[in-house]
Amino acid sequence: MQCNIDRRGQALRTTMGSVTTFVGIALLAARFAFGVASVPAWAGIAALAGGAFMIFEGVNGWCVVRAMGFKTPI
């Protein structure tokens, strides 16, 4: 896991991860705390896991897509 993104990429991934994690928490709260049955629990769990992984990427300066050889614009 070698650093493969710059400061802009790190900031973007950390910000996107924070927003996605918040959305996951909101979806799970809507499902379980407020009883909104139309919100599937898997959607909240997936958003929470994806957001946590994006924060991990941003903090460590490593992008899994770039590590696979794809070029990303940021």
C-alpha positions as CSV (number, residue, x, y, z in Angstrom):
1,M,0.0,0.0,0.0
2,Q,2.2,2.7,-1.4
3,C,1.0,6.4,-1.4
4,N,-0.5,6.9,-4.9
5,I,-2.7,10.0,-4.6
6,D,-1.8,13.7,-3.8
7,R,-3.2,16.0,-1.2
8,R,-6.2,17.0,-3.4
9,G,-7.1,13.4,-3.9
10,Q,-6.7,12.7,-0.2
11,A,-8.9,15.7,0.7
12,L,-11.6,14.7,-1.8
13,R,-11.7,11.0,-0.7
14,T,-11.9,12.0,3.0
15,T,-14.7,14.5,2.3
16,M,-16.6,12.0,0.2
17,G,-16.1,9.3,2.7
18,S,-17.4,11.5,5.5
19,V,-20.5,12.4,3.5
20,T,-21.2,8.8,2.5
21,T,-20.7,7.6,6.1
22,F,-23.2,10.3,7.3
23,V,-25.7,9.1,4.6
24,G,-25.3,5.5,5.8
25,I,-25.9,6.5,9.4
26,A,-29.0,8.5,8.3
27,L,-30.3,5.6,6.3
28,L,-29.9,3.2,9.2
29,A,-31.5,5.7,11.6
30,A,-34.4,6.1,9.2
31,R,-34.8,2.3,9.0
32,F,-34.5,1.4,12.6
33,A,-35.1,4.4,14.8
34,F,-38.0,5.9,12.8
35,G,-39.4,2.7,11.3
36,V,-39.3,3.7,7.7
37,A,-39.8,0.3,6.1
38,S,-39.1,1.5,2.6
39,V,-35.4,2.0,3.4
40,P,-33.5,-1.3,3.0
41,A,-31.0,-2.0,5.8
42,W,-28.4,-3.2,3.3
43,A,-28.3,0.2,1.6
44,G,-27.3,1.9,4.9
45,I,-24.8,-0.8,5.7
46,A,-23.3,-0.5,2.2
47,A,-23.0,3.3,2.4
48,L,-21.5,3.1,5.9
49,A,-18.9,0.5,4.7
50,G,-18.1,2.4,1.5
51,G,-17.7,5.7,3.4
52,A,-15.4,4.1,6.0
53,F,-13.3,2.7,3.2
54,M,-13.1,6.1,1.4
55,I,-11.9,7.7,4.7
56,F,-9.3,4.9,5.0
57,E,-8.1,5.7,1.5
58,G,-7.9,9.4,2.1
59,V,-6.1,9.1,5.4
60,N,-3.5,6.7,4.0
61,G,-3.1,8.4,0.7
62,W,-3.8,5.2,-1.2
63,C,-6.5,4.6,-3.9
64,V,-7.6,1.1,-4.7
65,V,-8.6,2.1,-8.3
66,R,-5.2,3.6,-9.0
67,A,-3.5,0.6,-7.4
68,M,-5.2,-1.6,-10.1
69,G,-3.7,0.5,-12.8
70,F,-6.5,2.9,-13.8
71,K,-5.8,6.6,-14.1
72,T,-8.1,8.9,-12.2
73,P,-8.4,12.6,-12.9
74,I,-7.8,13.7,-9.3
